């Protein structure tokens, strides 16, 4: 899928991070929608059917893992990239578990190049 036609939903409870990620992805040619909570993310996924969800793991209310579980249970075809802090990714067994749930994983902080590359890879099916 060409980057210019792909829609990315960014879900992170830190509004400034949503803005920064949106700018990075838009410069990369993606259409971007953002939200700061899991409940709204599920609604947006159902209504807008994004191609990729860049999903923070640690959020109040519905965390990223629960959002991912509900997406998978819904049967909606969308690729999910967990976006997580280094501490979350430091445990090899937890890392393996996270990779089973989502299509890929991106560790914070990430460079613009890493973010664009990861989204592009997931869209092209170059994951796991």
N, C-alpha and C positions, 0 to 999 in steps of 0.2 A: 504494500500500500504506500502510495506516495505521501511524504511528510505533509505536504500542503493540504491534503484532503483528510488527514487524520485529526481526530478530536481527542484531547487529553483532559481528563478531570483530575485536578489537584485537590487532595483532601489533607489538610493539616490544620491543627488547632491554633497555630501561630499565624495571624493574619499577615504579618510582614513577610513571612516565608512564602505564603501563597502568592503574594505580589511578586516577590523575587523569582519564584519558579515560573510564574505566568510570563514574565518578561523574557526569561531565558528560552522557554519553549516557543513563545511567539516569534522570537528572533530566529528560531530554528525552523519556522514555517508551519508550526502546529496551531490549530484552533484550540483555545484553552478556556475552561470553565473552572472556577475555584469554589470551595466551600470549607468552612472551618469545623464541621462536625459530621459524624458518621450517619446520623439520621437523615440529614439533608442530602448527603452523598447518595444514599440508597434511592431517594426520591429522584435525584438528578439522573442517576444511572437508568432507572426505569423509564423516565421521560425522554432523555436525550441519547441514550445508547452510545456513550463514548467508546472509542476504540481501545483506549488505555486509561487505567486509573492509577495515578501515583498516590499511594496511600500511606500516610503516617501511621505507625503502629501505636504510639502512645498518645491517646486522646481521651479526654473525659467523656463519660457516657459510653457510647459505643466505640470501642477501640478498633484499630485497624484489622485485627484478626477476626473480630466478630463481624465487621463489615464484609470482609472477604468471604467468610463462611456463608453469610446471607446472600451475597452475590452468587456464589457457586450453587447454593440451594435453589435460587430463583430460576436457574437455567439460562440466564442472560449471558450471551457470549461477549465477554469483555476481558481483556488482558489486565492483570494486576501486578504492579510493581510495589513491593513494600519499600517504604522510605524510613529508615531507622537510624538511631544513634549508634555510634561505635560500640557502646557498652552492650547493647542488645545483640550485636553481631559477634561479640568476643567469645561466646560459648559455642564450640563446634557442634554439639548436639542440638542446641537451640537453632543454630544457623541451618542445619540440615532440615529440621522440622519446618522452619519458615519457608524454605525453598520448595517444600512439598505443597504448601498451601497456595503460594503465589507463583506467578510466572517467572518472577525474578526479584532481586533484592538490590537496593541501592543504599549505601551507608552514608550518613550525614557526618561531617559536611562533605558535599560533593561539588566538583567543579562543573561549570556550564557544559564543558565538553563531555564529562562523564554522564551528565543527565541526558543530554541529547543523544549520546551514543546508546545508552541503556534503553531509552524509549524507542529509538530506531531499531535496535536489535530485537526487542519484544514484538514490534510490529512486523518485522520480517521473519519471525519465527525462530530466530537464532538464540534460543534460551535453553537452559538446563543442559 
